[in-house]
Amino acid sequence: MGPADDHRSSSQTLDRQPVAADDQVPLIGRFFPAPLAAKVPEVILLFWVVKILTTAGGEATSDYLKTYGNIGGGGTEILVIVVGLLLQFSTRRYRAFAYWSLAYAIAITGTGVSDFLHLDVHIPYAGTTLLWALILAAVFWLWQRSEGTLSIHSITTQRREAFYWATVFATFALGTALGDFTATSLNLGYLDSGILFAVVILIPALARWQFGLNGIAAFWMSYIVTRPLGASFADYISKPHNISGINFGDGPTAIVFAVAVFVLVSYLAIAKPDIQEPLGARAGLKRREL
């Protein structure tokens, strides 16, 4: 079993809890419709592939936008995430292009915010890593306290979706800081950092398989690691030789990854292999398997 199956089996009971009719975010609920179905994709193999490519593309795109300064580049990143939020929260169920547009926007902006804290506020990478780890822990705590579950199969209300995207943003920012910490502060370089995280991302699934690690925990642990994994390889491809890259350039690297994500998301939008089954169907299937 992989993280997707583990996550699904661990969340069956929690997913069945009743959802209140007024589970809307006060400001968002005034302008956007309430969800009619799950707002996030099922976790299949292609989910992980697109997620890693998205993290890589976001890293390269944000680094390229830095050449336009905090006003030009930062303003563009804010615009991108606003558009992504509008697209995603305007939908009433999971739509591949809306979902991955916001994920890509968060990859870009999360990188920019994390780098701003290091480059402009001068917080060392160890400090920004700790900061974002604390923020992520706080979001998880608030989400669990409010909703009673961190399962992706429970993202059927605006409030849960807001918690989900806050978590995603924190994981992107944390992953950026962590990847820079290993590559720069620990002097591993981008390639070795990428290899390190390629190994680390397998640990949650192994822990679930061998030691019974909770499936939801295994999913989020793997999800967090996708960020430094993708970003490390993006930096290895794009950065100059003198800082352990192969000097392909931020702009060209961003374009390559954006095209790859567009092609795969187009397939997801057309074939729809990642649509979550209705809760009753999943529960029935689980009972038949038992």
Number of C-alpha atoms within 10 A of each C-alpha: 10 18 27 20 16 21 24 21 16 17 20 17 11 15 21 13 12 7 12 8 8 12 16 20 16 11 8 16 15 10 11 17 14 23 20 12 19 23 29 23 23 20 21 15 12 15 17 15 14 20 20 23 27 30 32 30 31 30 32 31 29 26 23 19 20 17 11 13 11 15 10 12 20 20 14 17 25 16 14 18 21 14 14 22 19 15 16 24 24 16 18 18 22 24 22 22 17 22 21 21 23 22 24 26 27 30 32 30 28 28 28 26 17 23 23 16 16 17 12 9 9 12 16 14 23 16 16 23 22 14 18 22 19 14 18 22 14 14 18 18 13 13 20 15 11 12 17 14 20 24 23 24 24 25 24 22 22 23 20 24 22 17 20 21 15 17 22 21 21 24 27 32 31 28 30 31 30 27 28 26 22 22 23 16 14 11 14 17 21 27 19 17 25 24 13 16 21 16 11 16 19 16 15 24 25 16 14 21 16 9 10 13 16 19 25 22 19 24 23 20 19 19 20 20 24 27 30 34 29 27 30 32 25 29 31 25 23 24 21 15 12 8 15 20 20 15 16 16 19 23 16 15 22 22 14 14 22 19 13 15 22 16 13 17 23 14 13 19 17 10 10 14 14 19 21 20 14 11 16 10 11 15 17 11 11 13 9 8 7 6
